[in-house]
C-alpha cells in the first residue's frame, strides 16, 4: 500500500520540498535569523521608548518591600554610566521578551518543510500554546518576585543595608521572568522530542524518578531563594507538565505511526 504522506500536493512550493539542498536550508535559516533579530531590535526600541513606565512596573515588588519596612524606594548607582547601562540592558532583555513569539514562529516556519502533513496541521496550535505558556510562566515569575525578594533579603538583614543597584536588580528580575517562561515550555519540548524520535514515551515513563529529580534541580536553579514554598510552586506545575507531555506525545506518536503504516 502506498504511503499517503508521499503524495504530491497540487501546487508544491520550491522552498517547501523535502529535497531542499544544503544551500537552500542555509538560506532559509539566514532569513529566519534575520527576521528574528529585526524583531528583537524593534522590541528593544519599544522598551527604550517606554523605559520609565516599564522600569516602574519592574520596580514595583522592590518598592512594596521597602515601603512595608517603612523606608523609601531608592536605588543606588555607583558609577556615572550605570543609568545608561540599565537603559541598554533593560531594552535588550525587554526586546528579547517581546520578540519571543516572533522567534518561536520563525523557528516553526523553518522546521515546517520537514514535518508530515498531519504534523503541519498542529503547528499553529503548537505556536499558540507556546506563546500562552511563555506568558503564563513570566506572569508566575512576576507574582513570585515579592516572596523571592522577601526571602533573599532576609539573609543578613541585621548586618546589611538593603539598597539595590538598578542594573543588578533589573538583570535579576528579567532573568527570573525568562527562566519561568522557558520552564513553562517544558511540555512542548518533550512532545517535540517524542515526535522526532529523540526519546520515546515508554522511555520517559520508565524514568519518572529521574524526571522528578531533574524537575527539582531545574526548579532550584530557576528559583535561587532556597525556600520550599517557592521551589514547590514551580516544581509541582513542571512535573504536571511532564505528565501532560507524556499523554499528548504518546497519542501524537501513535497517530503518526498509524499514518506511516
C-alpha positions as CSV (number, residue, x, y, z in Angstrom):
1,X,0.0,0.0,0.0
2,X,1.4,3.4,-0.9
3,X,2.3,5.8,1.8
4,X,-0.3,8.7,1.6
5,X,2.2,11.1,3.0
6,X,4.3,10.9,-0.1
7,X,1.5,12.1,-2.4
8,X,2.4,15.3,-4.1
9,X,0.4,18.4,-3.5
10,X,-1.3,20.2,-6.4
11,X,0.9,23.3,-6.1
12,X,4.2,22.4,-4.4
13,X,6.4,25.3,-3.3
14,X,10.1,25.1,-4.2
15,X,11.1,26.1,-0.6
16,X,8.7,23.6,0.9
17,X,10.1,20.4,-0.7
18,X,11.8,17.7,1.3
19,X,14.8,17.5,-1.1
20,X,15.9,21.1,-0.4
21,X,19.6,21.5,-0.9
22,X,22.1,22.4,1.8
23,X,22.4,25.9,0.4
24,X,18.6,26.2,0.4
25,X,18.5,25.2,4.0
26,X,21.2,27.7,5.0
27,X,19.5,30.5,3.0
28,X,16.2,29.7,4.8
29,X,18.0,29.7,8.2
30,X,19.6,33.0,7.4
31,X,16.2,34.5,6.5
32,X,14.6,33.3,9.7
33,X,17.5,34.6,11.8
34,X,17.4,38.0,10.2
35,X,13.7,38.3,10.9
36,X,14.2,37.2,14.5
37,X,17.0,39.8,15.0
38,X,14.9,42.5,13.5
39,X,12.0,41.6,15.8
40,X,14.4,41.9,18.8
41,X,15.6,45.3,17.6
42,X,12.0,46.5,17.2
43,X,11.2,45.2,20.6
44,X,14.2,46.9,22.1
45,X,13.2,50.2,20.6
46,X,9.7,49.9,22.1
47,X,11.2,49.2,25.5
48,X,13.6,52.1,25.1
49,X,10.7,54.5,24.3
50,X,8.6,53.3,27.2
51,X,11.5,52.8,29.6
52,X,10.2,54.8,32.5
53,X,6.8,53.0,32.9
54,X,8.4,49.7,32.3
55,X,11.1,50.3,34.9
56,X,8.4,51.5,37.4
57,X,6.5,48.3,36.8
58,X,9.5,46.1,37.4
59,X,10.5,48.1,40.5
60,X,7.0,47.5,42.0
61,X,7.9,44.5,44.1
62,X,11.1,46.1,45.5
63,X,9.2,49.4,46.3
64,X,6.4,47.5,48.0
65,X,9.1,45.7,50.1
66,X,10.8,48.9,51.1
67,X,7.5,50.7,51.9
68,X,6.4,47.8,54.1
69,X,9.6,48.3,56.0
70,X,8.9,52.0,56.4
71,X,11.7,53.0,54.0
72,X,11.8,55.0,50.8
73,X,12.1,53.2,47.4
74,X,15.5,54.1,46.2
75,X,18.2,52.6,44.0
76,X,21.9,53.0,44.4
77,X,24.1,53.9,41.4
78,X,27.8,53.5,41.9
79,X,29.2,54.6,38.5
80,X,28.3,57.5,36.2
81,X,27.5,55.1,33.4
82,X,25.1,52.8,35.4
83,X,22.0,54.7,34.4
84,X,22.9,54.4,30.7
85,X,23.8,50.7,31.2
86,X,20.4,50.0,32.8
87,X,18.6,51.5,29.9
88,X,20.6,49.5,27.4
89,X,20.4,46.2,29.3
90,X,16.6,46.5,30.0
91,X,16.0,47.4,26.4
92,X,17.9,44.4,25.2
93,X,16.2,41.9,27.6
94,X,12.8,43.5,27.0
95,X,13.3,43.4,23.2
96,X,14.1,39.7,23.5
97,X,11.0,39.0,25.6
98,X,8.7,40.9,23.2
99,X,10.3,39.2,20.2
100,X,9.9,35.6,21.6
101,X,6.6,35.0,19.9
102,X,8.2,36.0,16.6
103,X,11.2,33.9,17.2
104,X,9.1,30.9,18.0
105,X,7.1,31.5,14.8
106,X,10.2,31.7,12.7
107,X,11.5,28.5,14.3
108,X,8.2,26.8,13.4
109,X,8.4,28.0,9.8
110,X,11.9,26.8,9.5
111,X,11.1,23.2,10.6
112,X,7.8,23.2,8.7
113,X,9.1,21.6,5.5
114,X,10.4,18.6,7.5
115,X,7.1,17.8,9.0
116,X,4.4,15.4,7.8
117,X,1.1,16.9,6.6
118,X,-0.7,15.8,9.8
119,X,2.0,17.4,11.9
120,X,1.8,20.7,10.0
121,X,-1.8,21.0,10.9
122,X,-0.9,21.2,14.6
123,X,2.0,23.6,14.1
124,X,-0.2,26.8,14.6
125,X,-1.8,25.3,17.7
126,X,1.7,24.5,19.0
127,X,2.7,28.1,18.3
128,X,-0.3,29.5,20.1
129,X,0.2,27.2,23.1
130,X,3.9,28.1,23.3
131,X,3.1,31.8,23.5
132,X,0.4,31.3,26.1
133,X,2.7,29.1,28.2
134,X,5.5,31.6,27.9
135,X,3.3,34.4,29.1
136,X,1.9,32.4,32.0
137,X,5.4,31.4,33.1
138,X,6.5,35.0,33.1
139,X,3.4,36.1,35.0
140,X,4.1,33.5,37.6
141,X,7.6,34.7,37.9
142,X,6.4,38.3,38.5
143,X,3.9,37.2,41.1
144,X,6.5,35.3,43.0
145,X,9.0,38.1,42.9
146,X,7.8,39.8,46.2
147,X,8.2,36.5,48.0
148,X,11.6,36.0,46.4
149,X,12.8,39.4,47.5
150,X,11.5,38.9,51.0
151,X,13.3,35.6,51.4
152,X,16.6,36.7,49.8
153,X,16.8,40.0,51.8
154,X,16.1,38.1,55.0
155,X,19.6,36.7,54.9
156,X,21.9,39.0,56.9
157,X,19.2,41.6,57.3
158,X,20.6,42.6,60.7
159,X,24.1,43.2,59.1
160,X,23.5,44.6,55.6
161,X,21.6,47.6,54.4
162,X,19.2,46.7,51.6
163,X,19.8,49.2,48.8
164,X,19.9,47.6,45.4
165,X,21.7,48.7,42.3
166,X,19.2,49.3,39.4
167,X,21.3,47.3,37.0
168,X,21.7,44.3,39.3
169,X,18.0,44.4,40.2
170,X,16.6,44.6,36.7
171,X,19.0,42.0,35.4
172,X,18.0,39.6,38.2
173,X,14.3,40.3,37.7
174,X,14.3,39.9,33.9
175,X,16.3,36.7,34.1
176,X,13.8,35.3,36.6
177,X,11.0,36.1,34.2
178,X,12.8,34.5,31.3
179,X,13.6,31.4,33.4
180,X,10.0,30.9,34.4
181,X,8.8,31.5,30.9
182,X,11.2,29.0,29.4
183,X,10.4,26.5,32.2
184,X,6.8,26.7,31.2
185,X,7.7,25.4,27.7
186,X,8.8,22.0,29.1
187,X,5.7,20.1,27.8
188,X,6.1,21.4,24.3
189,X,9.8,20.5,24.2
190,X,9.0,16.9,25.5
191,X,6.3,16.5,22.9
192,X,8.6,17.7,20.1
193,X,11.3,15.3,21.2
194,X,8.9,12.4,21.1
195,X,7.6,13.3,17.7
196,X,11.1,13.5,16.2
197,X,12.1,10.2,17.8
198,X,14.8,11.5,20.1
199,X,13.1,9.9,23.1
200,X,10.1,7.6,23.3
201,X,7.1,7.8,25.5
202,X,7.9,4.5,27.1
203,X,11.4,5.6,28.0
204,X,10.1,8.8,29.7
205,X,7.5,6.7,31.6
206,X,10.2,4.3,32.9
207,X,12.4,7.2,34.1
208,X,9.8,9.2,36.1
209,X,12.2,9.2,39.1
210,X,14.9,10.8,37.1
211,X,12.4,13.3,35.8
212,X,11.3,14.2,39.4
213,X,15.0,14.8,40.3
214,X,15.6,16.8,37.1
215,X,12.5,19.0,37.8
216,X,13.6,19.6,41.3
217,X,17.1,20.6,40.3
218,X,15.9,22.8,37.5
219,X,13.4,24.5,39.8
220,X,16.1,25.1,42.4
221,X,18.3,26.7,39.7
222,X,15.4,28.9,38.4
223,X,14.3,29.9,41.9
224,X,17.5,30.8,43.9
225,X,15.6,31.6,47.1
226,X,16.1,28.2,48.7
227,X,12.8,28.2,50.4
228,X,10.5,25.2,50.0
229,X,7.4,27.3,49.1
230,X,8.9,28.9,46.0
231,X,10.5,25.7,44.9
232,X,7.2,23.8,45.2
233,X,5.3,26.5,43.3
234,X,7.5,25.9,40.3
235,X,8.3,22.2,40.6
236,X,4.8,20.9,41.0
237,X,3.4,22.5,37.8
238,X,6.5,21.5,35.9
239,X,6.0,17.8,36.9
240,X,2.3,18.1,35.9
241,X,3.5,19.5,32.6
242,X,5.8,16.4,32.3
243,X,2.9,14.0,32.7
244,X,0.7,16.0,30.3
245,X,3.5,15.9,27.7
246,X,3.6,12.1,28.1
247,X,-0.1,11.8,27.3
248,X,-0.1,14.2,24.4
249,X,3.2,13.0,22.9
250,X,2.1,9.4,23.2
251,X,-1.1,10.0,21.4
252,X,0.5,12.0,18.6
253,X,3.2,9.4,18.2
254,X,0.6,6.7,17.8
255,X,-1.3,8.7,15.2
256,X,1.9,9.3,13.2
257,X,2.8,5.6,13.3
258,X,-0.7,4.7,12.0
259,X,-0.2,7.1,9.1
260,X,3.2,5.7,8.3
261,X,1.8,2.1,8.4
